[in-house]
Amino acid sequence: MTPQDRKYTKTHEWVKLDGATAVVGLTDYAQDSLGDITFIELPPVGKKLVKGKGCCVIESVKAASDIYAPVSGDVSAVNKELESHPEQINGDPYGNAWIMKINNVAQADLADLLDAAAYDAFAALES
Amino acid sequence: MKKTIFYDTHVALNAHMGPFGEYMMPIRYEGTLKEHIAARSGTALFDTCHMGELMIEGKTACSDLESILSCGVSSLKIGRCKYGFMCTPEGGVIDDLLIYRFDENSIFMVVNASTRENDFAWLRENCSKTTAVTDISEETAKIDVQGPGSVKIMRRLLERSIETLTYYSFMRNAYRGKELLVSRTGYTGEIGFEIFCDATSALAIWNGAMELGARPVGLGARDTLRLEMGFPLYGHELDKSHNAAESGFERAIDRDKRFIGSEFVLSPQKSTWLLSGILLDDRRAARMGDRISDMHGNEIGTVTSGSFAPSVERAVAMGYIHKEYNRIGEPVIITADRYELTGKISETPFYKHGTARSRITDFL
């Protein structure tokens, strides 16, 4: 089930607000489409992100793809555990396998993100 | 797109399907990593019906093949298999293949799916009139059962004892009264079997093996398994633009005979590159076409395949490296538009615990 407590992008990231911090990860649909994830290149803490721009590279057995910043802001934390265990993204994409946290998020950036139902409908169309 | 007889089986198993040459094939079922581990520690089941099978028969069959293939043919004993190349007159690789010596005057040949029609035409063109070349791919189903658990499963399923099967040998056997061919060969580096039979038997053996604990494995893991062993994949490591000798697979090349392309293949001056393994320092994979440089920035080669290697827990790659720069242990830098990776030229196999050559009785 796609969690209701967060928002989604059409590039398959999720964003969950935790106070003023946005926690970002990859959706279950995305991890399933990519297959076994074998590598992730996390952004450095402090990096300024621009909504819609690539901020992170992820590789599955067969291909590399980008993760796009769902909102603008500053990277305040990254999930270092994923560097040695990127397969956690396959196992727990909405929980332990969060990818990064972003501070100084402009509220307006959240407005056009999809809710769970709209994202599910979008993902169903894409598949 | 073509489908194998297992297409509906794959769909029912919820496989992610994808194109491979002209065929829609299963890329993965449960996940490439799990499937990879199944082949290394349990039993893996592969649909390999897409591959081509040819029969070459007649009193001139062996002598014709001797002049067409890079490997020794007449010296091959009945009941044994051998790996070899079919080359262009310039020594480039038309295909890599396995031959099976059925008897004095008949050879069974297993070839790649994408090259099958070309191989057939090339054999027809270069064989004598007294040699019959027949493409039996359409009526031949093929499944590979690979991994340490495959011995027990095959012993349960097949009617005759397989205990005498040594590495690279084959035998006639039967399943529910129907004759089939089974060889102790494969593409995983693990002990295992390739089975050639009719469609009905293949489907029944597949289901029988699944019931006994074998897991279906897709082309994703087939690729990571072969890459960890340093086995070549036609279209990546082998093609017409690389001289067969540059592949470094010396056992596939008989230096004591002449064959189409041998002027080039047997002459060291005609080889510029040598196919090499590269063990990367981290998990990120190099990909086909990436550039290989030495530590001084000299471009010394090109990557042909690369992936994260689950049993090595690092990325590995293969590539053609200029033979003058090709020294085991030499550090290299691999570059693409978006990354730079470091590694070392390495011996293959990358994974050193494969069971392919182990005694079959150790697994009963």
Interface residues (C-beta under 8 A of the other chain):
Chain A: G35 D36 T38 F39 E41 V57 E59 V61 K62 A64 P86 E87 N90
Chain B: H16 I27 R28 G31 T32 L33 G220 D223 T224 D282 R283 R284 A285 R287 S307 F308 A315 R338 Y339
